[in-house]
Amino acid sequence: PLETAVNPVVTGATSITGNSSAPAGTMLDVYVDGAAVGTATVQTDGTWMVSLVLPMGPGASVSTMINSWPCHVVYKALHCDVKGTCQDLASGPTCVCVVGWSGNGTSCTEIKPANITLTMNRDITTFNQ
């Protein structure tokens, strides 16, 4: 499981920092005493930081929760089809088929053009003058 650690919280601090084993780019929601105070992005070295509007109070409790996994992090885990791509949606990353292909993104099939038969009738009228 992924671990997220918060560095010691100091009364009066105007930022919260920590470390996470989540992949770089992962968004973390940060809470102080159960109230959301911001969102932090895990950096390549595993660190994260969120600035506070108000300084930390004495005895405050800090917790985090993963907000979203960016596509570049979960692309392989989603097993998108070779004709699928990962898109970051409000609901989280998901696979979608590229243009010209249909399906759920993990299984895409080519959209074949409909077979259309055209019959052309041409009446030719000759005018003699």
Backbone as CSV, one residue per row, in Angstrom:
resi,resn,N_x,N_y,N_z,CA_x,CA_y,CA_z,C_x,C_y,C_z
1,PRO,0.825,-1.199,0.000,0.000,0.000,0.000,0.860,1.251,0.000
2,LEU,0.277,2.331,-0.488,1.013,3.594,-0.533,1.036,4.222,0.845
3,GLU,2.146,4.817,1.165,2.311,5.472,2.459,2.485,6.966,2.242
4,THR,1.844,7.744,3.076,2.026,9.187,3.059,2.297,9.623,4.491
5,ALA,3.448,10.251,4.690,3.832,10.702,6.021,3.825,12.216,6.062
6,VAL,3.370,12.756,7.167,3.368,14.196,7.380,4.536,14.515,8.302
7,ASN,5.321,15.511,7.920,6.422,15.931,8.777,5.843,16.526,10.059
8,PRO,6.613,16.582,11.139,6.088,17.114,12.403,5.394,18.467,12.212
9,VAL,4.211,18.582,12.788,3.414,19.801,12.665,3.807,20.756,13.786
10,VAL,4.101,21.989,13.424,4.535,22.997,14.377,3.437,24.051,14.502
11,THR,3.061,24.374,15.743,2.071,25.424,15.974,2.554,26.714,15.338
12,GLY,1.679,27.370,14.572,2.020,28.618,13.905,2.565,28.441,12.502
13,ALA,2.815,27.179,12.081,3.353,26.936,10.737,2.358,27.393,9.674
14,THR,2.872,27.874,8.558,2.012,28.324,7.459,2.070,27.376,6.264
15,SER,2.705,26.216,6.472,2.716,25.183,5.433,2.837,23.821,6.103
16,ILE,2.409,22.800,5.364,2.522,21.415,5.825,3.305,20.681,4.761
17,THR,4.268,19.879,5.186,5.075,19.111,4.245,5.037,17.639,4.633
18,GLY,5.422,16.807,3.692,5.467,15.382,3.978,6.138,14.615,2.855
19,ASN,6.091,13.305,2.976,6.656,12.395,1.978,5.614,11.348,1.645
20,SER,5.657,10.863,0.396,4.702,9.843,-0.029,5.384,8.840,-0.939
21,SER,4.922,7.606,-0.872,5.433,6.588,-1.795,4.596,6.549,-3.069
22,ALA,3.587,7.423,-3.155,2.784,7.513,-4.382,3.665,8.051,-5.503
23,PRO,3.378,7.680,-6.749,4.183,8.162,-7.871,4.125,9.676,-8.023
24,ALA,5.192,10.244,-8.578,5.240,11.681,-8.836,4.037,12.092,-9.673
25,GLY,3.461,13.235,-9.323,2.300,13.735,-10.044,0.983,13.400,-9.377
26,THR,1.006,12.482,-8.406,-0.216,12.125,-7.691,-0.665,13.317,-6.854
27,MET,-1.958,13.586,-6.875,-2.520,14.703,-6.112,-3.020,14.192,-4.764
28,LEU,-2.676,14.897,-3.686,-3.114,14.549,-2.341,-3.987,15.659,-1.784
29,ASP,-5.138,15.311,-1.224,-5.937,16.273,-0.473,-5.386,16.281,0.944
30,VAL,-5.173,17.466,1.496,-4.601,17.601,2.837,-5.666,18.183,3.766
31,TYR,-5.796,17.573,4.945,-6.817,17.964,5.925,-6.155,18.323,7.247
32,VAL,-6.691,19.350,7.919,-6.284,19.698,9.275,-7.536,19.582,10.133
33,ASP,-7.451,18.715,11.132,-8.594,18.446,12.012,-9.857,18.120,11.220
34,GLY,-9.674,17.353,10.116,-10.802,16.894,9.312,-11.303,17.875,8.276
35,ALA,-10.785,19.103,8.239,-11.204,20.108,7.261,-10.160,20.215,6.148
36,ALA,-10.613,20.198,4.904,-9.701,20.310,3.767,-9.006,21.669,3.784
37,VAL,-7.679,21.651,3.631,-6.915,22.900,3.621,-6.166,23.106,2.308
38,GLY,-6.170,22.113,1.439,-5.491,22.278,0.154,-5.160,20.966,-0.506
39,THR,-4.569,21.089,-1.679,-4.145,19.930,-2.462,-2.656,20.051,-2.735
40,ALA,-1.941,18.954,-2.563,-0.499,18.930,-2.801,-0.192,17.937,-3.908
41,THR,0.874,18.186,-4.635,1.321,17.283,-5.693,2.594,16.587,-5.242
42,VAL,2.614,15.268,-5.355,3.815,14.505,-4.999,4.887,14.792,-6.049
43,GLN,6.062,15.203,-5.578,7.177,15.530,-6.458,7.984,14.278,-6.799
44,THR,8.939,14.413,-7.706,9.731,13.255,-8.143,10.525,12.627,-7.003
45,ASP,10.859,13.423,-5.985,11.595,12.871,-4.842,10.655,12.355,-3.742
46,GLY,9.339,12.378,-4.010,8.362,11.865,-3.047,7.848,12.899,-2.062
47,THR,8.410,14.106,-2.073,7.960,15.133,-1.132,6.709,15.837,-1.654
48,TRP,5.979,16.457,-0.739,4.821,17.281,-1.091,4.703,18.409,-0.077
49,MET,3.998,19.493,-0.459,3.838,20.637,0.413,2.543,21.344,0.072
50,VAL,1.865,21.852,1.103,0.686,22.678,0.897,0.816,23.908,1.793
51,SER,0.525,25.080,1.216,0.547,26.325,1.991,-0.802,26.503,2.668
52,LEU,-0.764,27.085,3.865,-1.987,27.292,4.638,-2.417,28.750,4.606
53,VAL,-3.713,28.977,4.646,-4.244,30.331,4.719,-4.070,30.858,6.141
54,LEU,-4.350,29.994,7.106,-4.196,30.350,8.516,-3.089,29.505,9.129
55,PRO,-2.364,30.033,10.089,-1.315,29.240,10.744,-1.909,28.053,11.509
56,MET,-1.093,27.024,11.648,-1.510,25.822,12.378,-1.770,26.161,13.840
57,GLY,-2.861,25.596,14.367,-3.177,25.769,15.774,-2.489,24.697,16.606
58,PRO,-2.475,24.844,17.921,-1.827,23.848,18.788,-2.598,22.534,18.762
59,GLY,-1.861,21.437,18.690,-2.457,20.102,18.745,-3.244,19.707,17.516
60,ALA,-3.070,20.406,16.394,-3.819,20.097,15.174,-3.409,18.735,14.620
61,SER,-4.365,18.054,14.058,-4.137,16.743,13.459,-4.182,16.882,11.937
62,VAL,-3.168,16.352,11.250,-3.080,16.456,9.792,-3.239,15.066,9.187
63,SER,-4.033,14.987,8.113,-4.185,13.731,7.382,-4.214,14.029,5.889
64,THR,-3.990,13.012,5.090,-4.015,13.162,3.630,-4.826,12.036,3.012
65,MET,-5.282,12.279,1.796,-5.993,11.259,1.032,-5.661,11.488,-0.439
66,ILE,-5.455,10.412,-1.186,-5.155,10.554,-2.610,-6.369,11.139,-3.308
67,ASN,-6.139,12.211,-4.037,-7.196,12.904,-4.772,-7.337,12.297,-6.154
68,SER,-6.249,12.202,-6.891,-6.309,11.619,-8.236,-4.932,11.142,-8.658
69,TRP,-4.972,10.155,-9.509,-3.763,9.627,-10.117,-3.709,10.194,-11.529
70,PRO,-2.659,10.916,-11.879,-2.583,11.443,-13.238,-2.387,10.323,-14.254
71,CYS,-2.837,10.564,-15.461,-2.759,9.543,-16.512,-1.361,8.968,-16.681
72,HIS,-0.337,9.827,-16.649,1.006,9.295,-16.882,1.411,8.303,-15.800
73,VAL,0.759,8.358,-14.652,1.069,7.432,-13.570,0.305,6.121,-13.742
74,VAL,-0.966,6.206,-14.125,-1.815,5.009,-14.141,-2.024,4.420,-15.520
75,TYR,-1.468,5.027,-16.557,-1.714,4.583,-17.933,-1.531,3.078,-18.093
76,LYS,-0.393,2.575,-17.630,-0.136,1.141,-17.777,-1.052,0.317,-16.882
77,ALA,-1.352,0.823,-15.706,-2.220,0.085,-14.784,-3.638,-0.039,-15.333
78,LEU,-4.066,0.933,-16.131,-5.411,0.877,-16.698,-5.507,-0.107,-17.853
79,HIS,-4.381,-0.502,-18.404,-4.353,-1.431,-19.531,-5.180,-0.907,-20.702
80,CYS,-4.948,0.332,-21.079,-5.640,0.901,-22.233,-5.262,0.112,-23.481
81,ASP,-6.213,-0.031,-24.396,-5.995,-0.697,-25.673,-4.916,0.057,-26.450
82,VAL,-4.241,-0.614,-27.400,-3.235,0.065,-28.211,-3.860,1.198,-29.013
83,LYS,-5.156,1.135,-29.260,-5.874,2.217,-29.944,-6.677,3.033,-28.935
84,GLY,-6.293,2.943,-27.655,-6.912,3.726,-26.595,-5.881,4.657,-25.997
85,THR,-6.354,5.645,-25.284,-5.460,6.578,-24.626,-6.062,6.939,-23.274
86,CYS,-5.237,7.389,-22.372,-5.701,7.766,-21.053,-6.062,9.247,-21.045
87,GLN,-7.197,9.582,-20.430,-7.603,10.976,-20.290,-7.910,11.252,-18.826
88,ASP,-7.469,12.413,-18.363,-7.777,12.844,-16.999,-9.162,13.485,-17.008
89,LEU,-10.128,12.816,-16.387,-11.483,13.337,-16.267,-11.723,13.765,-14.828
90,ALA,-12.783,14.497,-14.597,-13.118,14.928,-13.238,-13.265,13.725,-12.306
91,SER,-13.750,12.618,-12.846,-13.947,11.409,-12.048,-12.655,10.617,-11.874
92,GLY,-11.593,11.037,-12.547,-10.317,10.351,-12.465,-9.867,9.886,-13.840
93,PRO,-8.658,9.333,-13.931,-8.148,8.894,-15.219,-8.960,7.722,-15.768
94,THR,-9.153,7.714,-17.071,-9.891,6.624,-17.713,-9.365,6.421,-19.117
95,CYS,-9.552,5.233,-19.642,-9.160,4.936,-21.013,-10.300,5.294,-21.954
96,VAL,-9.958,5.875,-23.094,-10.927,6.155,-24.152,-10.295,5.767,-25.480
97,CYS,-11.125,5.379,-26.420,-10.630,5.014,-27.748,-10.321,6.273,-28.549
98,VAL,-9.305,6.175,-29.395,-8.939,7.310,-30.243,-9.959,7.453,-31.366
99,VAL,-9.919,8.589,-32.046,-10.844,8.874,-33.134,-10.765,7.773,-34.196
100,GLY,-11.924,7.337,-34.651,-11.995,6.280,-35.655,-12.125,4.891,-35.054
101,TRP,-12.101,4.834,-33.724,-12.219,3.569,-33.005,-13.297,3.732,-31.942
102,SER,-13.984,2.638,-31.607,-15.024,2.714,-30.577,-14.802,1.626,-29.543
103,GLY,-15.367,1.835,-28.368,-15.246,0.875,-27.276,-15.093,1.607,-25.963
104,ASN,-14.664,0.864,-24.943,-14.547,1.443,-23.600,-13.138,1.940,-23.287
105,GLY,-12.243,1.891,-24.244,-10.873,2.365,-24.044,-9.901,1.256,-23.699
106,THR,-10.392,0.203,-23.047,-9.525,-0.949,-22.787,-9.696,-1.989,-23.890
107,SER,-10.753,-1.845,-24.674,-10.997,-2.695,-25.835,-11.604,-1.809,-26.924
108,CYS,-10.838,-1.556,-27.967,-11.276,-0.659,-29.037,-11.356,-1.419,-30.364
109,THR,-12.397,-1.142,-31.119,-12.546,-1.739,-32.450,-12.704,-0.618,-33.468
110,GLU,-12.191,-0.891,-34.654,-12.232,0.116,-35.704,-13.665,0.374,-36.138
111,ILE,-13.983,1.629,-36.325,-15.294,1.992,-36.852,-15.189,1.895,-38.367
112,LYS,-15.920,0.954,-38.916,-15.876,0.754,-40.364,-16.953,1.617,-41.001
113,PRO,-16.610,2.253,-42.100,-17.639,3.049,-42.763,-18.754,2.142,-43.260
114,ALA,-19.951,2.669,-43.221,-21.106,1.894,-43.694,-20.946,1.625,-45.183
115,ASN,-21.370,0.438,-45.589,-21.366,0.115,-47.011,-22.550,0.812,-47.652
116,ILE,-22.257,1.721,-48.529,-23.309,2.474,-49.203,-23.210,2.173,-50.690
117,THR,-24.313,1.756,-51.245,-24.357,1.499,-52.678,-25.101,2.636,-53.341
118,LEU,-24.448,3.249,-54.282,-25.080,4.330,-55.021,-25.397,3.835,-56.420
119,THR,-26.618,4.023,-56.804,-27.016,3.699,-58.164,-27.330,5.007,-58.852
120,MET,-26.667,5.215,-59.947,-26.904,6.460,-60.669,-27.649,6.145,-61.956
121,ASN,-28.794,6.747,-62.123,-29.551,6.659,-63.357,-29.445,8.004,-64.037
122,ARG,-29.103,7.926,-65.271,-28.903,9.170,-65.976,-29.710,9.124,-67.264
123,ASP,-30.614,10.015,-67.357,-31.371,10.126,-68.599,-30.669,11.141,-69.471
124,ILE,-30.371,10.713,-70.668,-29.721,11.632,-71.600,-30.720,12.018,-72.676
125,THR,-30.914,13.257,-72.778,-31.824,13.768,-73.786,-31.010,14.508,-74.832
126,THR,-31.250,14.155,-76.078,-30.513,14.800,-77.150,-31.431,15.795,-77.836
127,PHE,-30.935,16.940,-78.000,-31.690,17.972,-78.707,-31.095,18.150,-80.092
128,ASN,-31.934,18.027,-81.081,-31.476,18.294,-82.445,-31.984,19.650,-82.873
129,GLN,-31.141,20.433,-83.443,-31.574,21.730,-83.939,-31.434,21.783,-85.422
